[in-house]
């Protein structure tokens, strides 16, 4: 299994470390390291972006649910006060 196949299963911390190392090697590594890093960086960045988008979507969904719950409680409280 190569590194590209492992990206989806990596923890956020491990992926962040891999990203930092790949960027460092792309700038200061040997020719082989620079080539390898240049090949990995697009996939690493895509994985990071996908995770960020998923995190933002989960946060937005949590805010929507909380807002709906507050609205439901307010409606019930208003109905109970009217009785």
C-alpha positions as CSV (number, residue, x, y, z in Angstrom):
1,X,0.0,0.0,0.0
2,X,1.5,3.3,-1.0
3,X,1.2,6.6,0.8
4,X,-1.6,7.9,-1.5
5,X,-3.8,4.9,-0.6
6,X,-3.2,5.6,3.1
7,X,-4.3,9.3,3.1
8,X,-8.0,8.7,3.8
9,X,-7.2,6.5,6.8
10,X,-4.7,8.9,8.4
11,X,-5.5,10.9,11.4
12,X,-5.7,14.7,11.0
13,X,-2.5,15.0,13.0
14,X,-0.6,12.5,10.9
15,X,-1.9,14.1,7.7
16,X,-0.8,17.5,8.9
17,X,2.7,16.2,9.7
18,X,2.9,14.5,6.3
19,X,1.8,17.8,4.6
20,X,4.5,19.8,6.5
21,X,7.2,17.2,5.7
22,X,6.2,17.1,2.0
23,X,6.3,20.9,1.8
24,X,9.7,21.0,3.5
25,X,11.1,18.3,1.2
26,X,9.7,20.0,-1.9
27,X,11.8,23.0,-0.9
28,X,14.9,21.5,0.6
29,X,15.1,17.8,-0.2
30,X,17.2,15.9,-2.7
31,X,16.0,15.7,-6.3
32,X,14.2,12.4,-5.6
33,X,12.6,13.8,-2.4
34,X,11.5,17.0,-4.2
35,X,9.9,14.9,-7.0
36,X,8.2,12.6,-4.5
37,X,6.9,15.5,-2.5
38,X,5.7,17.3,-5.6
39,X,3.7,14.2,-6.5
40,X,2.2,13.8,-3.1
41,X,1.3,17.4,-2.3
42,X,-1.8,17.7,-4.6
43,X,-3.3,14.6,-3.1
44,X,-2.5,15.7,0.5
45,X,-3.9,19.1,-0.1
46,X,-7.1,17.6,-1.6
47,X,-7.5,15.4,1.4
48,X,-7.0,18.3,3.8
49,X,-9.5,20.4,1.8
50,X,-12.1,17.6,1.8
51,X,-11.7,17.1,5.6
52,X,-12.0,20.9,6.2
53,X,-15.2,21.0,4.0
54,X,-16.7,18.1,5.9
55,X,-15.9,19.7,9.2
56,X,-17.5,22.9,8.2
57,X,-20.6,21.0,7.0
58,X,-20.9,19.2,10.3
59,X,-20.6,22.5,12.2
60,X,-23.2,24.1,9.9
61,X,-25.6,21.1,10.5
62,X,-25.1,21.3,14.2
63,X,-25.9,25.0,14.1
64,X,-29.1,24.3,12.1
65,X,-30.2,21.6,14.5
66,X,-29.5,23.9,17.5
67,X,-31.5,26.7,15.9
68,X,-34.4,24.4,15.1
69,X,-34.4,23.1,18.7
70,X,-34.5,26.7,20.0
71,X,-37.3,27.5,17.7
72,X,-39.3,24.4,18.8
73,X,-38.8,25.2,22.5
74,X,-39.8,28.8,21.9
75,X,-43.0,27.8,20.0
76,X,-43.9,25.3,22.8
77,X,-43.2,27.9,25.5
78,X,-45.4,30.4,23.7
79,X,-48.2,27.8,23.2
80,X,-48.0,26.8,26.9
81,X,-48.1,30.5,28.0
82,X,-51.2,31.1,25.9
83,X,-53.1,28.2,27.6
